Amino acid sequence: MRRNLFLIVIGVGGAAVLLWLGFWQMQRLEWKLAAIADIDSRITAAPVALPALPDPVDDSYLPVEVSGTLDPAYLRVLVSQKDIGAGYRIISALDVGNRRVLLDRGFVPVDRTQLPEHEGMVTVQGNLQWPQEIDSFTPEPDTQKNIWFARDVAAMAQALGTDPIFVVAKQTSFNDAPIAPLPVDTSAIPNDHLKYAITWFSLAAIWIMMSAAFILRARRAPKSVS
């Protein structure tokens, strides 16, 4: 009897924990979907003028329209695009009159070495962003070859002499080919909560079946005769 009770307690307790983890992941999924929907609505809103003091949290993804002159110098960030392969994000300084900001012009294949220069005023619509791409494993930029391995806003601003303000181009008033804009979207935001929930619910089902099998086996086991 005590053995059966012990198995029941273990079975119910383990199943309860696994089910709780599954429902918790479903709650996280609901929260993440709402957060992504909010970001999507911010990304696609009408562009506004560049704020005087943009905030990395409150103004992240803010759509803006800026006009100014592009510097001929640029930085190259090594990236890869599906169905295209290796290439670079081209980061330039945009002088908007009272300040200079960083402009992510978009992607160019690695074999395209001749990039266009633009004179006069240009207008860009895009989104403010402060990419979080740096960690302890990120290599230092190869300044000799002008190759960066992540978009480090602070370091790039220092290299190009701009404010640490980063605009990712969505639409431009000029033809920047072969550079193709890579607009900000939410596709890179991780959202694996449904997968985790299914995993926990599956483990709960397996746990319940195994517990039931152990309990049935214990009940059918012959009792010892003293």
N, C-alpha and C positions, 0 to 999 in steps of 0.2 A: 504493500500500500504506500509506504513512504517513498519507494522508488518511483511509482507511478506519479505521485504528487510532485516529486522533484522534476520529473520529465515534463509535466504539465506546466509548472512554473517557468522552467527554462524555455519551453516552446512558446508560451504566451508572451513572456518577457522579451525574448529575442525578436519575435514577430512584431511586437509593439514598437520596439526601437527602430526596426527596419522600415515599418510603415510610416513612422513619424519622420524619418529622414526623407522618404519619398514625398510626403505631403509638404515638407519644408522646401524641397526643391521645386515643387509646383508653385508655392508661394513666391519663391525667388524668380521663377519663370514669368509669373504675372508682373512682378516688379520690373524685371528686365525689359519685357515687351513694352510696358508703359514708358520706361526711360528712353527706349529706342524711338518710340513714336513721338515723344517730346523733342528729341534731337532732330528727327526727320522734319518736323514742323518748323523748327528753327532754321534748319539748313535751307529750306525752300521758301522762306519768307521773303518779302520784298527787301532789296538791299538798301542800306542806310549809309550815311556818311561815317567815315572812320571816327570812332570816339576819341576824345582828347587823351584819355587815360584808360585804354582798354584793359579789362581785368581777365586774367587767364581762366578764371572759373566762370564768372558771370557772362563773359562775352565769347566764350568758346563756341565755335560754329556760327557766330553772328555773320549774316550776309552783309557785305559792304560793297560800296563802289568807290574806287579811288582813281585819281588822275594824276599823272606826273610824267617824268622822263626816266627811261631805263638806262642804267649804266651798262657799258659794254662788258664789264667783268661779270663773271658768274661762277658759281660753285656747282660741282656735279656730285650727286648722291647716288651711289650704286644701288639699284633695285632690280626686280625682275617682274615681268608682266606675263600673264598666262597667254599662251599661243604666240608670243613674240620673243620672249627670252630676256636676256640681260640688257640693261640700259641704264639711263641716268635720269633722275629728277634734276631739272635745271633751276637753280635758285639765283635770282638776281636782286640787286638793290633798285628800289623804285623811289625816286625823289619826288615827294608830293608837295614840295614847296617849303613847308615849315618843319619838315622832318623827312627822314629816309626810313623806309620799311623793307622788309624782306618779301619777295614775291616768288612763290613756287609756280613757275610757268608751266610745268608738266613734264611729260616723259619723252625721251628720245632714245632710239635704239643705240646700242653701244658702238656700232660701226659708223654712226653719223657724226662726223667730227666738225663739219662746217655748220655753224649755227648763225641765224640771222641777227643783225644789229638793227636797232630802231632809233631813228632820230625824231625829235619833236615830241609833242604831248601824246600820251596814250591813255586809254581808259580801260580799267579792269574791273570786272565784277567777280567776286569770289567770297570766300568765307575765312574768317579769322580762325586760327588753330594754333595750339601749342602742342605739337606732337610729343608723345612720351616714348621715344625710341632708344633711349640711352640706358645701358646697364653696365655692370662691371666687366662684361665680356665684349663690349663694343670696341673695336680697334680705333686707334687714333687716326685722324685724317692723314692721307698721304698728300701733303701740300705740294710736293714736287710734281706729282701727276694730276693734281687737282681732283682727287677722289675722296669723297666722304662716305662713311658707312652708316650714317643715320642723320636725321634732321635735328641737329642740336641747335635750337634757336639762339641761345645765348652765345655760343661759340661762333655761329655763322654771322650773327649781328656784329660781333667784334671783328671778324675777318673782312666783312664788307662795309663796315663803318655805318651801321644802321641802328635804329632802335630795335629792341627785342620784340618786334611786332611782326607776325607771320601771316601773310595773306595767300591762300591757295586759290589760284585762278580757276574760274569756271567759264568765263566768257571774256574775250578781249576785243578791243576796237581795231586790232591789227592782225595781220596774218603772220603767225609765229611758226609755221611749218618749217622743218619737220617736227617741231615740238608740239605734242598733243596734250592739252590740259587733262589733269587727273582730278576732277572735282571731289570735294569732300563728300563722303557718304557714310552710312553706318554698317557697311558690309564687313568691315574689319573688327567690329565690336564682338567679342566672344559671347556666345549664348548657348551653352551646352546643358542648361538646366533640365530640359526635357529628357535628354539622354541619361543624365544622372538619375532623374526620377524613375525612369523605366528600369534602370539598373537596380535601384533600391527596392522597387516593387517586385521585380523578378526574384531578387534574393529573399524577400519576405515570403513569396509563394513557395520557393524551394525550402525555406526554413520550416514553414508550416507543414509541408508534405513530409519532410524528413522527421519532424517531431511526431507527427501522427503515426508514421511507420514505427518509430521507436516505442511509442506508447502501446500500439497494438501488439508488437512483438513481446513487450514486457508483460502484457496481460495474458498472452497465450503461453508464455513460458511456464513449464511445470513447477509447481510449488514444492519446495524441499520438505521432506518428511522428517520430523525430529524423532 
